[in-house]
Amino acid sequence: MENNNIDASIKELSQITRDDGNEKYADAQFGLGFIYDDIKHDYDQAEAYYLNITREDCPEAYANAQFNLGLLYIKIKYDYDKAEACYLNIIRENCPDAYAHAQLNLGNIYSEIKGHYDKAEACYSNVIREDCPEVYAQAQFNLGLLYNEIKSDYDKAENCFSNITREDCPDAYANAQLNLGFLYKNIKCDYEKVEACFLNIIREDNPEAYANAQLNLGLLFDEIKGDYDKAEVCYLNITREDCPEIYANAQLNLGIIYNNIKDNYDKAEACYSNITREDSPEAYTNAQFNLGLLYNEIKQDYDKAEVYYSNITREDHPEIYARAQLNLGLFYDEIKHDYNQAEVYYSNIAREDCPEVYANAQLNLGYYNYIKDNYEKAKRCFSNIIREDNPKIYAEAQLQLGHLYNEIKHDYDKSEAYYLSITREDDPDIFTSAQFNLGFFYTDIKPDYAKAEAYYLNITREDHPDNYANAQFNLGFFYYNKKHDYDKAEACWINIIREDSPEAYARAQFNLGFIYEYKKNNLVKAIESYSNILESDYQEAYSKAQYQLANIYFFHKNDSNKARDYYNKIKYCSSTSYIYVSARVISELIDTNSNLISNKENLKESILANIKNICTSVNDIKNRLLVSFNLNNSPNGNTEVKAPERRVAHYTKPAVLFNLLKGKNPSKFRLNIVDFMNDPNENQVLTNWLNITNNSDNEIKSFLASFSFNHNSLNQFRLYGNEDNISGSGVSIAFNQNFFGLDTERSISNEIALVSSIKPIMSIDNKQIKLETIQTENKSNDTLHPLPLYRCLYFDPKTEYMALAKRNKQSFSLEMYDEENKTFDIDAKWENYIEKLEEEKRIKEIRKELKNIKDLMEEFLENAELQKISNLEQLLSLAVLPISCLIKHAAFEDEDECRMIYITHIADKKIVEPQDYQSTTSLYVEYTNVENHIDIIYLGPQCKLQHKLWLQNHFKKKQRGKQIKLIKSEMPLR
């Protein structure tokens, strides 16, 4: 209406007085009030006009005026008391419709503003269908909500919702059916009625209520009835036009069904991708998170996973943001091995986002810094975690702090305090680990045997069967070794059952056999205990038990045939290869009916003892040749100075490097069999010196990989890795120390057996337990564990000259200059390196061990009875096999070689079989992927330009991954 018309209407209506008739006057005043209320928004003037109308003028106009006044007081002036008074002025007889609306609004005032629920109930109940069906429906709906949410009178709520029909008001009917469905679902658990109510709602009633009903029907079929096809149909019925937020939730649930139930990952992806931030920030973040998981775990497209996780912001949803950042951290940690970027993501997570995820991130940061030897930062991260974040993660952090103060800082009081802070309620598993560590601590570090005993006894089978078994094992060892109480030791070891821990059970049964055999002279029980051990329990204990059983039948029961059966079950071993050699020697003596077996004590004290002495010397030499990577190059002991042996180089062809780096499925690094090497004789320097021979038919085989301490060596470039007969065209791959392990037992295949000396098995090491959120190394049966690296010993058999492989000064100086661009302290660092290497001392010790081995070998070779054993030299060569590949002729000293070795049976499943005839001279075992362990690649002086280009391209495409330096060798090659 135009202003001129409005003003004309006002003028005309203002001229009407009561003299013109009360009813006409009332209508005019109502019209003026409406104009000033609804059009001019002059609410004071509108109020004045409405107040001019009395019931006597016109009951209906009075009722409508009072109603409009009530709305004005509620919506404009917020004067609820005046609104209440106006609505109370309206009676049904004046105007049923206005009365119904007034009672509805009165009920809303009492319910929502004044909290007078009984008055609200009365007002809603005053409205009848005859007043106004639509208002009646709304009043019944509000009454139902009041009974449901305020008074918890669910039967009355049910009646109210059920009173509403579609004919009254389609919208109210839809909402009533929706609430009835919720009532039947959440309160009465009558799922058939739930389904009926939701199905009553159609889109024409109310699109949003329809969408809500379909969503909840989907949830009913999905979560309660397990009918995923019906759930799928319901979710698909919902459109964005119905309600964007409900549509987003339906698409999210559809995605979950396709992903988790139907394994239709493409449909899942499509559903998640349908959701926009504008639909629902929360559903969007959940969808992006699920897309990240899908691409991470199912499609293994890690770059796309990263994109989806990165789409989630803290403003969308703090908790999901935190979880996305955690997964990004894990992704960079485990997949890209970019630990600095992983640290950034973990650090983005705040406790306010989600205390549990924050604790997880801090735990991972603590582990990360622990590995980097940044112990102060690791301590801060672990200390940031409080019990309220997550009791289990808190307990794990306290366990790691205890370990840090125990192993690194040697502050045993603090270590104890951290272990003691862990309760069983935090996590039974970690609690028992802490108690186990305390027991170990008070046994070996601060000997207080009463405390040690108490801590071990705190661990129950119910807490953690494996930890219980380990605690009982250590208790038994404690009683055996410290208190010499063999009865208590026996009782502890008997407590351990196979179901607790097969390994601990096997260890315990072996020790029980040892007690019965040597302390209680009960060979029957000893045999029983040794025989209880299965090969599947624990290979080490099984092999040792077979040896003990064989010796009992041979030395005590004079049953050579049965003894031979047990001896024949024994395999070549690691640090105690003497078990296998001794067993084979005795078996051969039995077969030849040698005179030596008639004097068994002499056999045991001379021949068997000497075999053990040889094997012990071999292992001593092997351990002295281990490259530990921790030689400190700082004259003042500064631990921040880089260790001079922190990396070693592998010289090879560019084609091999390409296969190690190529695409998404690169080749693994290989160890090749010694038998097919260019010069297999070079691995027989030791055996030739000892006057024993290696038989190529022997089923125990050595595999090795060669490295050099000198990373940029002209001589090595000349000899190795050349392509197309071009000298110096190869590459030198400089591996860091993380490529190698330090456990010398790993040099022998687990399938052969890893055993220790024949005595009570030492107590189980102090174990650290990782949570499942931290991805620890999981080695499969066909993957090698990290193998140790050994430096070669250069030996001249004629002069017995010896030297250790090590850095040469030229290569050492060049690397130091390249990294620090200075020369003034290189000599000092070199002298310090040579001093720390202790070459003279090591050679003196090795020379002594080699002399012992040679003297004992000569005794064997001069023994006429032993000479009857046809394969004696072959057996003796097995005794020195662990070091045969590590002793090279002194003529090769300038190669400064170090080697990774793996000794195994020819039937080992890890040996890769040839796939074609041309490959039959190339047996090898696969070690691991290399890219994350390479620091530098040196390109030979004649390396082709295209090789440098593809390497640059390869690494530039991975800018956010681990950066590998490329260096073109400037060695003068003519």
Secondary structure, DSSP 8 states (H G I E B T S, - for coil): --HHHHHHHHHHHHT--GGG-HHHHHHHHHHHHHIIIIIS--HHHHHHHHHT--TTT-HHHHHHHHHHHHHHHHHTS--HHHHHHHHHT--TTT-HHHHHHHHHHHHHIIIIIS--HHHHHHHHHH--TTT-HHHHHHHHHHHHHIIIIIS--HHHHHHHHHH--TTT-HHHHHHHHHHHHHHHHHTS--HHHHHHHHHT--TTT-HHHHHHHHHHHHHIIIIIS--HHHHHHHHHT--TTT-HHHHHHHHHHHHHIIIIIS--HHHHHHHHHT--TTT-HHHHHHHHHHHHHIIIIIS--HHHHHHHHHT--TTT-HHHHHHHHHHHHHHHHHTS--HHHHHHHHHT--TTT-HHHHHHHHHHHHHHHHHTT-HHHHHHHHHT--TTT-HHHHHHHHHHHHHIIIIIS--HHHHHHHHHT--TTT-HHHHHHHHHHHHHHHHHTS--HHHHHHHHHT--TTT-HHHHHHHHHHHHHHHHHTS--HHHHHHHHHT--TTT-HHHHHHHHHHHHHIIIIIS--HHHHHHHHHT--TTT-HHHHHHHHHHHHHIIIIIS--HHHHHHHHTT----STTHHHHHHHHHHHHHHHTT-GGGGSHHHIIIIIIHHHHHHHHHHHHHHHHTB--S-----TT--TTS--TTSEEEEEE-HHHHHHHH-SSS----EEEEGGGSS-GGGGGHHHHHTT----TT-SEEEEEEEEES-SS-HHHHHHSS-BTTBTT--EEEEEEGGGSB--GGGGB-TTT-----SSS-----------TTS------TTS----B-EE-EEE-TTT--EEE----HHHHHHHHHHHH---TTHHHHHHHHHHHHTHHHHHHHHHHHHHHHHHHHHHHHH-TTGGGSTTHHHHHHHHTHHHHTTEEEGGGGGG-EEEEEEEEETT-TTEE--SSGGGTT--EEE----GGGEEEEEE-TT--HHHHHHHHHHHHTTTTS---EEEE------
